[in-house]
Amino acid sequence: MASDKELSDFLHSVETRAFKRSVYHVRDQEAALDIVQDSMLRLSEHYADRPAEELPMLFQRILSNCTLDWFRRQKTRNALFSNLGDFESAGDDGDFDLLEALVVDDGSQRTESAEDTTARAEILRQIESEIQELPTRQREAFLMRYWEEMDVAETASAMGCSEGSVKTHCSRAVRALAAALKARGIKL
């Protein structure tokens, strides 16, 4: 059984990554924050009696389910209120900054020119844009595998699908991203 401190430390360690992952999925910061908070509450309420080593997988599964629930609610709401502009979902407000997530620590004290900084920022913006254009399941698998650094089995468990499906989603996501970035003239 996880102690209160272990549960608290775990939730603190995943909050930023979970939020960024949710923003990529739903493209709305307020909705992403609600999803993460709801996921954390569900973990605390229903699974606090589980061993600490089970918490990461449980949380990933809960987060995925909360995200799917959000999409279902949006689909239902949009179907009911499709003619009422006031009730349509808000678009991407552009406040999310991928550069906040980038940590470069190569140990050197070199400085980067303004031109290089601007070019890097533009490339990261374009990569972020292309990730957001991926189909939902591909984006989810790609982010879990390469952003969250989860292995195939963990990703499959969190997504509720087979390991083969995870590999397929990731492969398709990587091919789509490579083609889209190549079309934009970006070589990584």
N, C-alpha and C positions, 0 to 999 in steps of 0.2 A: 504494500500500500504506500502510495506517495504521500510524503508529509506535506503540510501546508506550504512550507518553505520550498520544497522541491517543485510543487505545482506552480507556485508563484514565480520561481526562477525560470521554469520552463516557459510559462506564458510570456514572461518578459523577454526571453531569448528569441521567441518566434514572432512577436507582434509586428515588427517592421517588415520582415519578409512576407508575412501573411497579408499585410496591408497592401504592399506593392503587387503581390500576386493577384489580389482581389481587384485592384485598380486595373490591371491588365485585362482581367476577365470582364468586368462590368463597365469599365470606362467611365466611372462616376465615383469621385472620392467619398462623398457622403454615403453612398450605398455600400462602397467597399468597407468603410469604417463600421457601418452597421453589421455587415456580414461577419467581419472579424470579431467584433464584440459579441455577437450572438454565438459564434463558434466557441469563443472562450468561455462564455457562460454555460453553454451546453456541456463542455468538457468538465468544468468545475462542478456543475450540478449532478451530472450523471456518471462521471467516470473518475472522480477524485479518489475512489477507493481502489483504483487499479495501480499496479506497480509503476514506478517512474519510467522504466524502460519502454512501457507500452504507450506512454503519452504522445510521443511524436506521431506514430501511425494513427492513433485515434484522432488526434487533432487534425491531421491532413484529411482524413476521411470526413470528419465533421465539417471542415471548411469547404470541401468539395460539395457536400450535400447542401450546405447553407447557400452556396453559390448557385447550385441547380435550383433550389427553392426560390431564390430571388428571380432567376430567369423565368421560372414558371409563373410567378406572381406578375411579372412584367408582361408576359405573353397574355395572361388572362386580363389584366388591366387594359392593355392596349386593344384587345379584342372587344372589350366592353365599351371603351371610350374612344374608339378610333376616330370618331368625327369631332371630338372635342379637343382642340389644340391645347387647352390648359392642363389636360391630364396626360399628355404624351410625355414620355421619358425625356429627361434633359440630355442634351448632347455632351460631347467631351468639352469641358471648359478649358482645357489646355494648361491647367495649373500643375499637373504632375510633371516632375522634372527627372528624367532618367539620370542626369548627371549627379543628382544627389545619391544615387545608388552606386555610382562608380567610385571605387576606392583603388587608387593607384599608389602602391607602395613598393617601389623597386629599390629603395635604399639610397637612391642618388639624390643629390641636391640640385640637379639641373633645373633650369627654368625653361618654360615653354613659351614660344613667341605667341603673340596675340593671334597671328594668322593660323598657327598650328592649333591653338585652343579653339578658335572659331571653326576650323575645319573638322576637328574631332567632335565638337558639339553638334555640328550639322550631321555628321555620319551617325552619331548616336541617336539623334532625333529621327533620322530616316530608318534606322534599324528598329527603333521603338514603334514607329508607324507601321512597318511591315509586320512586326510581331502581332500588333493589334488587328491586322487584317486577316490573320490566320483563322481558319474555322475553330470553333470553340474547343472541341476535343483535342485537336492538334496543338492549339495554344496551351491548353492545360497540361498535356503530356510534355511538351517542350519545356515549359516553365518549371515543372516539377523535376524533370531530369537534369536540365542544364542550369537553372537558376537556383533551385532548392538543393541541387546535387543529390537527389534521391536515386537509389538504384532502381532497376527495372521492376523487381518484385515489390518494393515499397510503393512505387508509382502505380502499379497495377492494383494493389490493394486499396490505395487511396482513391483511385478512379473507379473502382468496382468493375474492372475488366480483366482480360487475360494479359499475360506478359507479352504475347504475340501482338495484341492490339496496341499496347504501349509502344512496342518497337515500330509498328506500322505507322502510328500517329507521329512519332518522333522523326522517322525517316521522311515522311511526307512533309512535315514542317520544315525540316532542314533543307530539303530539295526546293520547296516553295520559297523559303527565305533566300537561298543562294541564287535562284533565278531572278527573284525580285530585286535583290541588291545588285546583281550583275547588270540587270536592265537599267538600273540607276547609275551604273558606272562605278560601283563601289567594289573594290577588291580587298578582301581581308586576308 
